[in-house]
Amino acid sequence: MTKNIQIDHGQEFDWGKTSSDYARYRDIYPREFFQRIVDLGLCTAGQKVLDLGTGTGVLPRHLARFGASFMGVDISENQIEEAKRLAQDDNLDIKFCVSPAETVLFPDNYFDVITACQCFIYIDKSILMPNIFRMLKPGGRLAILSLIWLPDESTIAKQSEMLVLKYNPMWTGAGYQRKIPSPPVEVQELFEVEHQIAYDLNISFTRESWNGRMRACRGVGASLSEEFINAFDIEHQQLLKRIATEAFNIPHYVTMLILKVKNSGLF
């Protein structure tokens, strides 16, 4: 279980509880998302890449076809087991291991790229950043990525959030609005900003896949009891039958903050 006073008012959550739904419903990133990463010169042939908070290995599984060598790490053993299974199903040679992002151990100057997608808010950056700096090669890059729905521009997303809050009023994941990604203060003496990218993206869902996506969010599957998860699931399905067609788009906001190792640093 993970607990952070700045997230969900300190309520504990465990992504391992929702690994099955996570594997099935949270692989929603379109091809253009991954192409944009590669177009920035990241995760390409010949590069060694470490994916922090890899979850079910979505990033390395989709980017492996571009030729980089991937290692994915996650604090949840259940998530890593799903990642291994999915990679094996696709005959992908990706290594995965269980480890907190802050204390993952690899040699100095080992990776060309380190990625962190949808996980950076959970990590203690005062510990993480010097460790990342140590593991990256000179000129290596850290890519902090996110893809988040925009509730103010979708009635379906907005009402889904309201239902999550009904069952879990501690959840702080609602109400996201666009913002340009900015580097954390912990990176200023170690990294320089190479790219700050943000753009809108529509993601297609069915009622079934959006229901699964919401069930696999932190405020539901990672936090609630089985009884409450089932109750949410039933009510959410009923809600979607009332307000949504069988297929629809949900507007999302993509951010990509690319940081480059400075030529000289303190570590």
N, C-alpha and C positions, 0 to 999 in steps of 0.2 A: 504494500500500500504506500502511496505517496501523499504527502501533506505539505502544503505551502500556504502560509497565511495570506499571501497576495492573490491566491487562486481559490475561488469558491469559499471565501471567508474561512479558509483553513480546513474545509471538509476533506476527508480522505478520498482518494480515488485510485483505481487500479485498472490500467488498460488491459491487463491480462484477463480480467473478467469478461471482456467483450471481444476477445481475439477472433472468435469465429465470425461474428458479425463484421468486425473490422476488416477481416480478409475478404469477405464477400461484398461489402457495400462501400468501402472507403477508397477503393481503387478507381477514383473518378477523374483523374487528371487526363486531359486530352493530349493528343500527340503534339500539338503546337506548344504546350507547356514544356515538354522535354526538348523539343527542337530549339526553343529559345535558350535553354541552358547550354546546349551544345554550340549554338551560334555564338555564345559568349566565350567559347574556347574552353569550356569546362566539361569534364567527364568524357573526354575523347580518347582515341586510340593511343596507347602507350602510357597513359596516366594511371597512377595509383590513387584511389578515391576511398575515403572513409565516410560512411553515412551515419551520422549520430541520430539517436532516437528513431531508428529505422522502422520500428513497428513491424508490419508484415512485409517489409522490404519493397514497398511500392517503387521508390526512387531507383534503387539499383536494378530491380527487375526490368524496368522500362528503359533504363539508360545503358544497360549492359550491351545492347546490340550495337552501340557506337564504338565499342572496343576497349573501354577502360577496364581496369582490374578493380573490383569492388570488395570492400569489407563493410558489413553492416552490423551495428551494435545497438542494443536496446536493453533497458533495465528489466524488462518483462520476459521471463522465460517462455510464457505462452505465446507472446508475440513472435519471438524468435523461432519457435517451433513451427508456427504458421508460415513464417518467411521461408524457412528451409523447405517446407512441403511445397509451397507454390513455386519456388525456384526449381526444385527437382521436377515438378510436373512440366515445366517449360524447358527442361534440359539446360538450365543455366548454371554456369560454374561461378557461383557467388558464395563467399564465405560469410558466415554470421556467427556472432558470439553474444553472450549475455554479459552486459557491463553497464554501470552508470556512465553517462557521457563524460562526467567530470574527471573520472579516474581511469578511463581506458588507457591501457599501456601499449604503446608501440615505440619503436626506436626514434631517436631524434632525426629530423630531416627526412622523414619516410614518405609522406604523402604529398602529391601534387595538389590535390583538392580535398577539402572536407566540406560536406554538406550537412545542413540541418533544416529539415522541412517540417513545419507544423509542430515543432518541439522546443523551440528556443526559449519560450517563456517558462518552461519547466526546469531549466538548467541553471545552476549557480555559476554565474559568469565570472565571478572573482576567482573561482577555481578553474573553470573551463578554459578561459582565454589563454593564460600562460601555458596550459597543457597543449592546446591547439597550436599555439605559436611554436612550441617545442617540436611537435610532430610534423609540421609543414616544412617543406623544402624552402630555401630562399626564393622569394617571389611567388610562393604558393598562395592559394586563395581559399577563403572561407565563403560559402554561399549559404545565406540565411533566406529560406523560401517559405512562402505561405500561400494558401488558396482558401479564402473564407467567403461564405455567402453573405449577401447584403440584404438584411431583413427589411429595411425601409423601402426597398424596391421590389419586394415580392410578398404578396399577401400570404402565400403558402408558407414561406420561410418565417414570416412574422408570427403567424398563428401557431406554427409548430414550436417556435421559441416560447410563446406564451404557455403552451401546454407543458413543455419541459419545466418551466418555472412553477407551474401548478404542483407538479410532483416533487420538484427539487428547487425550492426558493433560494437555496444557497448558491446555485449555479451563477457564475459571473460571465458566462460565455455569450450572453445575449446582447443584442444592440450594437453589433460591430458597425463601424463606419470607416470610410476610406481614409487612409493616412499614408503619407510617404514614409518608407522605412528609413530609420536613422540608426547609426551605429551606437551600441551601448558605450557608456563611458569607459568601461574596462578595456576597450580595444584601442584607445586613442594613441597610446605610445607604442603599440605593437603592429597595428595595421593602418592602411590608408584605404579610403573608399575608392573603389574602381568603378562601380556602377550602382545607381539607385533607380530601380525600375518598378513601375506600377501600371497595371492596365486591367480593364474589365474583361470578363470572360463568361459567356453563358454555358452552363453545364446542363445536359439533358438528363432527365429522370423519368421514371414511371412512378406511379403511386407506391408500388412495392419497393422500388429501390430507394426512394426518398424516405419512406418509413424506416427502412433498414439503416439508411445513413443517419437519421436522427436517433435511432435506437443505439447506434454505435458511437454516439457523441459522449463526451466526458460527463455531461449532466445527467445522462440516463444509464447506459450500460456499464460505464466505468465507476458509477457511484451508488446507484440505487440497489435495493434488495431485489431478489427475483420476483417477489410479489408486486412491487411497485413497477418494475420493468414491464411485467406482463400487463398490468393495468394501463400503463402509458401506451403500450403497443396497441391494445384494443381501441382505446379512445383516439389514438392518432390515426389509425386506419379508418375509423368512422369519420373523423374530421376530413381526411383527404377525399373520401367519397362525396362529401358535401361540397367542398370548395375547389377540387382539382379535377381536371380531365385525366384520362389514363396516362397521357404523356405530356410533359411540360418542361420548360427551362427554368432554372434558378440562376439569377445573376450572381456572379462571384467576383472577387477582387484578388488579383495576383500581385504579390510583392516579391521582389528579388533584390536583396542587398548583397553585393559582392565586395568582399574585403580582401586586400592584397597585403601579404607580409611585407613590412618595411625592410629595407636593406640593412638597417641597423636597429637593434632593439635593446631592451633591458634584460632579456632572458636568453 
